[in-house]
Amino acid sequence: MDENCIFCRIVEGGLPADRVYENQHVLAFRDIHPVAPVHILVIPRQHLIGPSFLDEDAAFLMAEMFLAVKEIALKEGIDGTGYRLVMNQGVDGGQEIHHMHLHILGGRRLRWPPG
Ligand code: DGP
């Protein structure tokens, strides 16, 4: 828990979020500024900055995040039509929130590069 981290505060319940999925390891909620009809963020409950900060002990959380994606896609009805996963790391990656997260983008066909 990092008290200065918005996503940690959402995990702890101190900040509201439209939660769509959670389990022991991960939490998912709708992005406050959606860029697609379905725009959901999947985060580990544990504070990790991003993939460049992963270590062996935390690596299983990546698998947990992807397993959550599969469940969420089913729940949101986009498993058949498809979706894009995006993870930003650092300044050039456009990472604004320094708590690792996967963006699930779905609900319409996306152009490349994503806007
Ligand atoms: P990134 O650029 O990858 O770090 O994306 C961060 C995303 O987090 C961005 O799309 C907006 C979203 N976001 C920022 N603050 C909040 C918040 O307080 N609540 C929710 N639900 N989403 C947030």
Backbone and ligand atoms as CSV (ligand in chain L), in Angstrom:
chain,resi,resn,atom,element,x,y,z
A,1,MET,N,N,0.843,-1.208,0.000
A,1,MET,CA,C,0.000,0.000,0.000
A,1,MET,C,C,0.872,1.250,0.000
A,2,ASP,N,N,0.672,2.080,-1.025
A,2,ASP,CA,C,1.368,3.358,-1.107
A,2,ASP,C,C,0.297,4.441,-0.950
A,3,GLU,N,N,0.360,5.179,0.123
A,3,GLU,CA,C,-0.708,6.147,0.430
A,3,GLU,C,C,-0.847,7.237,-0.608
A,4,ASN,N,N,0.212,7.462,-1.396
A,4,ASN,CA,C,0.146,8.494,-2.432
A,4,ASN,C,C,-0.362,7.955,-3.765
A,5,CYS,N,N,-0.700,6.668,-3.793
A,5,CYS,CA,C,-1.101,6.031,-5.049
A,5,CYS,C,C,-2.632,5.947,-5.129
A,6,ILE,N,N,-3.183,6.542,-6.175
A,6,ILE,CA,C,-4.642,6.547,-6.360
A,6,ILE,C,C,-5.186,5.120,-6.434
A,7,PHE,N,N,-4.494,4.262,-7.158
A,7,PHE,CA,C,-5.016,2.900,-7.329
A,7,PHE,C,C,-4.932,2.107,-6.015
A,8,CYS,N,N,-3.915,2.366,-5.198
A,8,CYS,CA,C,-3.876,1.721,-3.877
A,8,CYS,C,C,-5.066,2.187,-3.042
A,9,ARG,N,N,-5.425,3.448,-3.185
A,9,ARG,CA,C,-6.563,3.962,-2.405
A,9,ARG,C,C,-7.867,3.355,-2.892
A,10,ILE,N,N,-7.959,3.070,-4.181
A,10,ILE,CA,C,-9.143,2.362,-4.694
A,10,ILE,C,C,-9.164,0.938,-4.130
A,11,VAL,N,N,-8.022,0.278,-4.131
A,11,VAL,CA,C,-7.942,-1.080,-3.566
A,11,VAL,C,C,-8.439,-1.081,-2.127
A,12,GLU,N,N,-7.995,-0.091,-1.359
A,12,GLU,CA,C,-8.342,-0.031,0.070
A,12,GLU,C,C,-9.774,0.429,0.316
A,13,GLY,N,N,-10.442,0.942,-0.727
A,13,GLY,CA,C,-11.827,1.396,-0.578
A,13,GLY,C,C,-11.941,2.864,-0.189
A,14,GLY,N,N,-10.811,3.562,-0.086
A,14,GLY,CA,C,-10.824,4.977,0.287
A,14,GLY,C,C,-11.273,5.875,-0.842
A,15,LEU,N,N,-11.148,5.403,-2.069
A,15,LEU,CA,C,-11.625,6.135,-3.245
A,15,LEU,C,C,-12.625,5.256,-3.975
A,16,PRO,N,N,-13.734,5.829,-4.450
A,16,PRO,CA,C,-14.723,5.012,-5.142
A,16,PRO,C,C,-14.267,4.620,-6.544
A,17,ALA,N,N,-14.778,3.498,-7.023
A,17,ALA,CA,C,-14.523,3.063,-8.400
A,17,ALA,C,C,-15.650,2.115,-8.785
A,18,ASP,N,N,-15.907,2.055,-10.070
A,18,ASP,CA,C,-16.942,1.155,-10.580
A,18,ASP,C,C,-16.297,-0.222,-10.777
A,19,ARG,N,N,-16.332,-1.000,-9.723
A,19,ARG,CA,C,-15.632,-2.290,-9.711
A,19,ARG,C,C,-16.399,-3.320,-10.531
A,20,VAL,N,N,-15.686,-4.050,-11.354
A,20,VAL,CA,C,-16.355,-5.067,-12.175
A,20,VAL,C,C,-15.881,-6.481,-11.835
A,21,TYR,N,N,-14.747,-6.593,-11.162
A,21,TYR,CA,C,-14.219,-7.928,-10.849
A,21,TYR,C,C,-13.192,-7.788,-9.733
A,22,GLU,N,N,-13.155,-8.744,-8.838
A,22,GLU,CA,C,-12.065,-8.756,-7.861
A,22,GLU,C,C,-11.884,-10.142,-7.282
A,23,ASN,N,N,-10.672,-10.413,-6.912
A,23,ASN,CA,C,-10.369,-11.630,-6.164
A,23,ASN,C,C,-9.224,-11.305,-5.201
A,24,GLN,N,N,-8.650,-12.307,-4.671
A,24,GLN,CA,C,-7.601,-12.159,-3.655
A,24,GLN,C,C,-6.393,-11.340,-4.151
A,25,HIS,N,N,-6.099,-11.444,-5.435
A,25,HIS,CA,C,-4.876,-10.845,-5.962
A,25,HIS,C,C,-5.086,-9.613,-6.832
A,26,VAL,N,N,-6.232,-9.550,-7.518
A,26,VAL,CA,C,-6.426,-8.465,-8.478
A,26,VAL,C,C,-7.776,-7.786,-8.294
A,27,LEU,N,N,-7.849,-6.590,-8.848
A,27,LEU,CA,C,-9.087,-5.807,-8.836
A,27,LEU,C,C,-9.237,-5.201,-10.225
A,28,ALA,N,N,-10.485,-5.097,-10.702
A,28,ALA,CA,C,-10.734,-4.450,-11.996
A,28,ALA,C,C,-11.886,-3.470,-11.829
A,29,PHE,N,N,-11.736,-2.317,-12.486
A,29,PHE,CA,C,-12.765,-1.269,-12.404
A,29,PHE,C,C,-12.744,-0.476,-13.710
A,30,ARG,N,N,-13.857,0.238,-13.967
A,30,ARG,CA,C,-13.959,0.991,-15.212
A,30,ARG,C,C,-13.065,2.239,-15.166
A,31,ASP,N,N,-12.418,2.498,-16.306
A,31,ASP,CA,C,-11.556,3.673,-16.421
A,31,ASP,C,C,-12.413,4.941,-16.330
A,32,ILE,N,N,-11.921,5.920,-15.603
A,32,ILE,CA,C,-12.675,7.159,-15.391
A,32,ILE,C,C,-12.770,7.974,-16.682
A,33,HIS,N,N,-11.847,7.754,-17.629
A,33,HIS,CA,C,-11.871,8.453,-18.927
A,33,HIS,C,C,-11.865,7.410,-20.043
A,34,PRO,N,N,-13.006,6.756,-20.258
A,34,PRO,CA,C,-13.006,5.655,-21.233
A,34,PRO,C,C,-12.729,6.124,-22.657
A,35,VAL,N,N,-11.940,5.348,-23.384
A,35,VAL,CA,C,-11.667,5.643,-24.798
A,35,VAL,C,C,-12.271,4.583,-25.706
A,36,ALA,N,N,-13.061,3.703,-25.124
A,36,ALA,CA,C,-13.766,2.674,-25.893
A,36,ALA,C,C,-15.024,2.334,-25.099
A,37,PRO,N,N,-16.037,1.760,-25.765
A,37,PRO,CA,C,-17.270,1.428,-25.039
A,37,PRO,C,C,-17.022,0.569,-23.798
A,38,VAL,N,N,-16.093,-0.345,-23.891
A,38,VAL,CA,C,-15.652,-1.086,-22.702
A,38,VAL,C,C,-14.205,-0.687,-22.448
A,39,HIS,N,N,-13.953,-0.059,-21.312
A,39,HIS,CA,C,-12.582,0.338,-20.955
A,39,HIS,C,C,-12.411,0.066,-19.463
A,40,ILE,N,N,-11.736,-1.022,-19.198
A,40,ILE,CA,C,-11.592,-1.516,-17.826
A,40,ILE,C,C,-10.111,-1.637,-17.497
A,41,LEU,N,N,-9.772,-1.291,-16.272
A,41,LEU,CA,C,-8.396,-1.413,-15.791
A,41,LEU,C,C,-8.297,-2.602,-14.845
A,42,VAL,N,N,-7.301,-3.424,-15.061
A,42,VAL,CA,C,-7.038,-4.569,-14.185
A,42,VAL,C,C,-5.730,-4.305,-13.460
A,43,ILE,N,N,-5.765,-4.362,-12.140
A,43,ILE,CA,C,-4.564,-4.039,-11.350
A,43,ILE,C,C,-4.317,-5.125,-10.302
A,44,PRO,N,N,-3.053,-5.307,-9.933
A,44,PRO,CA,C,-2.796,-6.160,-8.771
A,44,PRO,C,C,-3.140,-5.379,-7.505
A,45,ARG,N,N,-3.623,-6.059,-6.495
A,45,ARG,CA,C,-3.887,-5.366,-5.219
A,45,ARG,C,C,-2.587,-4.834,-4.634
A,46,GLN,N,N,-1.548,-5.587,-4.814
A,46,GLN,CA,C,-0.224,-5.196,-4.306
A,46,GLN,C,C,0.322,-4.034,-5.142
A,47,HIS,N,N,0.941,-3.068,-4.479
A,47,HIS,CA,C,1.508,-1.935,-5.226
A,47,HIS,C,C,2.771,-2.352,-5.958
A,48,LEU,N,N,2.665,-2.335,-7.288
A,48,LEU,CA,C,3.819,-2.571,-8.153
A,48,LEU,C,C,3.788,-1.447,-9.169
A,49,ILE,N,N,4.915,-0.888,-9.524
A,49,ILE,CA,C,4.895,0.287,-10.406
A,49,ILE,C,C,4.552,-0.114,-11.840
A,50,GLY,N,N,5.186,-1.146,-12.318
A,50,GLY,CA,C,4.957,-1.561,-13.703
A,50,GLY,C,C,5.848,-2.739,-14.028
A,51,PRO,N,N,5.787,-3.204,-15.268
A,51,PRO,CA,C,6.531,-4.411,-15.630
A,51,PRO,C,C,8.042,-4.287,-15.420
A,52,SER,N,N,8.581,-3.081,-15.510
A,52,SER,CA,C,10.030,-2.925,-15.305
A,52,SER,C,C,10.433,-3.145,-13.850
A,53,PHE,N,N,9.433,-3.229,-12.974
A,53,PHE,CA,C,9.719,-3.381,-11.544
A,53,PHE,C,C,9.304,-4.752,-11.018
A,54,LEU,N,N,8.944,-5.647,-11.950
A,54,LEU,CA,C,8.550,-6.999,-11.539
A,54,LEU,C,C,9.750,-7.778,-11.044
A,55,ASP,N,N,9.531,-8.642,-10.089
A,55,ASP,CA,C,10.575,-9.592,-9.702
A,55,ASP,C,C,9.949,-10.989,-9.661
A,56,GLU,N,N,10.760,-11.972,-9.389
A,56,GLU,CA,C,10.291,-13.367,-9.426
A,56,GLU,C,C,9.092,-13.581,-8.495
A,57,ASP,N,N,9.122,-12.949,-7.324
A,57,ASP,CA,C,8.052,-13.158,-6.343
A,57,ASP,C,C,6.711,-12.605,-6.814
A,58,ALA,N,N,6.762,-11.537,-7.611
A,58,ALA,CA,C,5.515,-10.889,-8.038
A,58,ALA,C,C,5.070,-11.335,-9.433
A,59,ALA,N,N,5.890,-12.125,-10.113
A,59,ALA,CA,C,5.600,-12.467,-11.508
A,59,ALA,C,C,4.255,-13.182,-11.663
A,60,PHE,N,N,3.852,-13.950,-10.652
A,60,PHE,CA,C,2.582,-14.671,-10.761
A,60,PHE,C,C,1.400,-13.710,-10.903
A,61,LEU,N,N,1.583,-12.469,-10.462
A,61,LEU,CA,C,0.486,-11.497,-10.560
A,61,LEU,C,C,0.148,-11.184,-12.008
A,62,MET,N,N,1.127,-11.292,-12.893
A,62,MET,CA,C,0.835,-11.099,-14.320
A,62,MET,C,C,-0.146,-12.169,-14.784
A,63,ALA,N,N,0.093,-13.388,-14.390
A,63,ALA,CA,C,-0.822,-14.477,-14.763
A,63,ALA,C,C,-2.201,-14.228,-14.162
A,64,GLU,N,N,-2.241,-13.777,-12.918
A,64,GLU,CA,C,-3.525,-13.480,-12.274
A,64,GLU,C,C,-4.267,-12.386,-13.035
A,65,MET,N,N,-3.551,-11.396,-13.502
A,65,MET,CA,C,-4.191,-10.308,-14.244
A,65,MET,C,C,-4.788,-10.838,-15.558
A,66,PHE,N,N,-4.063,-11.702,-16.243
A,66,PHE,CA,C,-4.566,-12.225,-17.516
A,66,PHE,C,C,-5.732,-13.188,-17.300
A,67,LEU,N,N,-5.707,-13.930,-16.222
A,67,LEU,CA,C,-6.857,-14.800,-15.926
A,67,LEU,C,C,-8.085,-13.951,-15.615
A,68,ALA,N,N,-7.877,-12.823,-14.945
A,68,ALA,CA,C,-8.994,-11.912,-14.670
A,68,ALA,C,C,-9.538,-11.338,-15.972
A,69,VAL,N,N,-8.647,-10.998,-16.905
A,69,VAL,CA,C,-9.082,-10.470,-18.209
A,69,VAL,C,C,-10.053,-11.435,-18.870
A,70,LYS,N,N,-9.705,-12.702,-18.817
A,70,LYS,CA,C,-10.554,-13.715,-19.456
A,70,LYS,C,C,-11.958,-13.710,-18.836
A,71,GLU,N,N,-12.034,-13.650,-17.526
A,71,GLU,CA,C,-13.338,-13.629,-16.833
A,71,GLU,C,C,-14.109,-12.354,-17.154
A,72,ILE,N,N,-13.407,-11.240,-17.156
A,72,ILE,CA,C,-14.063,-9.949,-17.397
A,72,ILE,C,C,-14.598,-9.887,-18.830
A,73,ALA,N,N,-13.815,-10.365,-19.787
A,73,ALA,CA,C,-14.262,-10.359,-21.190
A,73,ALA,C,C,-15.555,-11.165,-21.338
A,74,LEU,N,N,-15.645,-12.263,-20.646
A,74,LEU,CA,C,-16.873,-13.067,-20.675
A,74,LEU,C,C,-18.028,-12.278,-20.080
A,75,LYS,N,N,-17.788,-11.686,-18.904
A,75,LYS,CA,C,-18.842,-10.924,-18.212
A,75,LYS,C,C,-19.316,-9.725,-19.030
A,76,GLU,N,N,-18.383,-9.104,-19.732
A,76,GLU,CA,C,-18.719,-7.896,-20.505
A,76,GLU,C,C,-19.243,-8.232,-21.894
A,77,GLY,N,N,-19.203,-9.524,-22.258
A,77,GLY,CA,C,-19.715,-9.949,-23.563
A,77,GLY,C,C,-18.822,-9.575,-24.736
A,78,ILE,N,N,-17.512,-9.432,-24.481
A,78,ILE,CA,C,-16.596,-9.057,-25.569
A,78,ILE,C,C,-15.602,-10.174,-25.879
A,79,ASP,N,N,-15.797,-11.328,-25.277
A,79,ASP,CA,C,-14.861,-12.430,-25.519
A,79,ASP,C,C,-14.940,-12.884,-26.979
A,80,GLY,N,N,-16.138,-12.845,-27.555
A,80,GLY,CA,C,-16.298,-13.282,-28.937
A,80,GLY,C,C,-15.873,-12.227,-29.945
A,81,THR,N,N,-16.192,-10.963,-29.670
A,81,THR,CA,C,-15.895,-9.893,-30.627
A,81,THR,C,C,-14.453,-9.413,-30.510
A,82,GLY,N,N,-13.857,-9.588,-29.362
A,82,GLY,CA,C,-12.440,-9.252,-29.188
A,82,GLY,C,C,-12.212,-7.961,-28.445
A,83,TYR,N,N,-10.963,-7.752,-28.129
A,83,TYR,CA,C,-10.572,-6.585,-27.326
A,83,TYR,C,C,-9.072,-6.411,-27.446
A,84,ARG,N,N,-8.593,-5.248,-27.002
A,84,ARG,CA,C,-7.151,-4.998,-26.994
A,84,ARG,C,C,-6.690,-4.828,-25.558
A,85,LEU,N,N,-5.513,-5.339,-25.250
A,85,LEU,CA,C,-4.895,-5.133,-23.941
A,85,LEU,C,C,-3.709,-4.198,-24.109
A,86,VAL,N,N,-3.637,-3.200,-23.226
A,86,VAL,CA,C,-2.544,-2.228,-23.273
A,86,VAL,C,C,-1.965,-2.088,-21.877
A,87,MET,N,N,-0.637,-2.109,-21.794
A,87,MET,CA,C,0.022,-1.817,-20.515
A,87,MET,C,C,1.102,-0.777,-20.784
A,88,ASN,N,N,0.972,0.372,-20.157
A,88,ASN,CA,C,1.935,1.448,-20.343
A,88,ASN,C,C,2.993,1.389,-19.247
A,89,GLN,N,N,4.226,1.654,-19.656
A,89,GLN,CA,C,5.335,1.665,-18.695
A,89,GLN,C,C,6.154,2.932,-18.922
A,90,GLY,N,N,6.261,3.754,-17.899
A,90,GLY,CA,C,7.154,4.908,-17.939
A,90,GLY,C,C,6.683,6.049,-18.826
A,91,VAL,N,N,7.506,7.071,-18.903
A,91,VAL,CA,C,7.146,8.323,-19.577
A,91,VAL,C,C,6.828,8.091,-21.051
A,92,ASP,N,N,7.716,7.434,-21.766
A,92,ASP,CA,C,7.478,7.241,-23.200
A,92,ASP,C,C,6.315,6.295,-23.461
A,93,GLY,N,N,6.006,5.460,-22.496
A,93,GLY,CA,C,4.844,4.577,-22.627
A,93,GLY,C,C,3.535,5.280,-22.299
A,94,GLY,N,N,3.625,6.512,-21.782
A,94,GLY,CA,C,2.420,7.266,-21.451
A,94,GLY,C,C,1.803,6.844,-20.130
A,95,GLN,N,N,2.606,6.249,-19.247
A,95,GLN,CA,C,2.060,5.813,-17.959
A,95,GLN,C,C,1.821,7.018,-17.053
A,96,GLU,N,N,0.540,7.192,-16.659
A,96,GLU,CA,C,0.182,8.311,-15.775
A,96,GLU,C,C,0.063,7.858,-14.328
A,97,ILE,N,N,-0.405,6.648,-14.139
A,97,ILE,CA,C,-0.603,6.127,-12.787
A,97,ILE,C,C,0.448,5.043,-12.558
A,98,HIS,N,N,1.265,5.266,-11.538
A,98,HIS,CA,C,2.412,4.376,-11.336
A,98,HIS,C,C,2.069,3.215,-10.413
A,99,HIS,N,N,1.008,2.534,-10.801
A,99,HIS,CA,C,0.590,1.270,-10.187
A,99,HIS,C,C,0.217,0.409,-11.393
A,100,MET,N,N,0.920,-0.668,-11.577
A,100,MET,CA,C,0.784,-1.483,-12.790
A,100,MET,C,C,-0.676,-1.779,-13.127
A,101,HIS,N,N,-1.036,-1.614,-14.382
A,101,HIS,CA,C,-2.411,-1.898,-14.791
A,101,HIS,C,C,-2.470,-2.287,-16.261
A,102,LEU,N,N,-3.427,-3.133,-16.551
A,102,LEU,CA,C,-3.744,-3.511,-17.925
A,102,LEU,C,C,-5.021,-2.779,-18.298
A,103,HIS,N,N,-5.024,-2.138,-19.460
A,103,HIS,CA,C,-6.253,-1.574,-20.004
A,103,HIS,C,C,-6.909,-2.660,-20.866
A,104,ILE,N,N,-8.184,-2.938,-20.629
A,104,ILE,CA,C,-8.974,-3.765,-21.542
A,104,ILE,C,C,-9.831,-2.802,-22.360
A,105,LEU,N,N,-9.655,-2.839,-23.675
A,105,LEU,CA,C,-10.400,-1.945,-24.568
A,105,LEU,C,C,-11.224,-2.797,-25.515
A,106,GLY,N,N,-12.535,-2.592,-25.474
A,106,GLY,CA,C,-13.388,-3.405,-26.335
A,106,GLY,C,C,-14.696,-2.701,-26.621
A,107,GLY,N,N,-15.541,-3.381,-27.376
A,107,GLY,CA,C,-16.861,-2.836,-27.677
A,107,GLY,C,C,-16.951,-2.236,-29.058
A,108,ARG,N,N,-15.840,-2.018,-29.698
A,108,ARG,CA,C,-15.827,-1.634,-31.112
A,108,ARG,C,C,-14.424,-1.910,-31.645
A,109,ARG,N,N,-14.368,-1.988,-32.977
A,109,ARG,CA,C,-13.077,-2.265,-33.599
A,109,ARG,C,C,-12.148,-1.066,-33.422
A,110,LEU,N,N,-10.950,-1.298,-32.943
A,110,LEU,CA,C,-10.009,-0.211,-32.668
A,110,LEU,C,C,-9.045,-0.054,-33.831
A,111,ARG,N,N,-8.645,1.181,-34.065
A,111,ARG,CA,C,-7.640,1.429,-35.107
A,111,ARG,C,C,-6.260,1.360,-34.466
A,112,TRP,N,N,-5.285,1.181,-35.289
A,112,TRP,CA,C,-3.896,1.195,-34.812
A,112,TRP,C,C,-3.200,2.404,-35.401
A,113,PRO,N,N,-2.468,3.223,-34.641
A,113,PRO,CA,C,-2.253,3.072,-33.216
A,113,PRO,C,C,-3.501,3.491,-32.428
A,114,PRO,N,N,-3.641,2.974,-31.217
A,114,PRO,CA,C,-4.829,3.305,-30.435
A,114,PRO,C,C,-4.868,4.790,-30.111
A,115,GLY,N,N,-6.028,5.400,-30.216
A,115,GLY,CA,C,-6.155,6.829,-29.937
A,115,GLY,C,C,-6.691,7.075,-28.556
L,1,DGP,P1,P,-2.017,5.087,-17.864
L,1,DGP,O1,O,-1.820,6.245,-18.812
L,1,DGP,O2,O,-1.746,3.763,-18.534
L,1,DGP,O3,O,-1.246,5.254,-16.568
L,1,DGP,O4,O,-3.568,5.065,-17.567
L,1,DGP,C1,C,-4.130,5.483,-16.375
L,1,DGP,C2,C,-5.628,5.425,-16.542
L,1,DGP,O5,O,-6.221,5.524,-15.259
L,1,DGP,C3,C,-6.233,6.540,-17.392
L,1,DGP,O6,O,-6.858,5.964,-18.545
L,1,DGP,C4,C,-7.274,7.196,-16.502
L,1,DGP,C5,C,-7.434,6.216,-15.361
L,1,DGP,N1,N,-7.661,6.835,-14.073
L,1,DGP,C6,C,-6.910,7.784,-13.478
L,1,DGP,N2,N,-7.396,8.090,-12.268
L,1,DGP,C7,C,-8.483,7.299,-12.085
L,1,DGP,C8,C,-9.402,7.154,-11.013
L,1,DGP,O7,O,-9.334,7.808,-9.963
L,1,DGP,N3,N,-10.401,6.254,-11.191
L,1,DGP,C9,C,-10.517,5.511,-12.326
L,1,DGP,N4,N,-11.535,4.655,-12.399
L,1,DGP,N5,N,-9.658,5.617,-13.351
L,1,DGP,C10,C,-8.654,6.503,-13.227
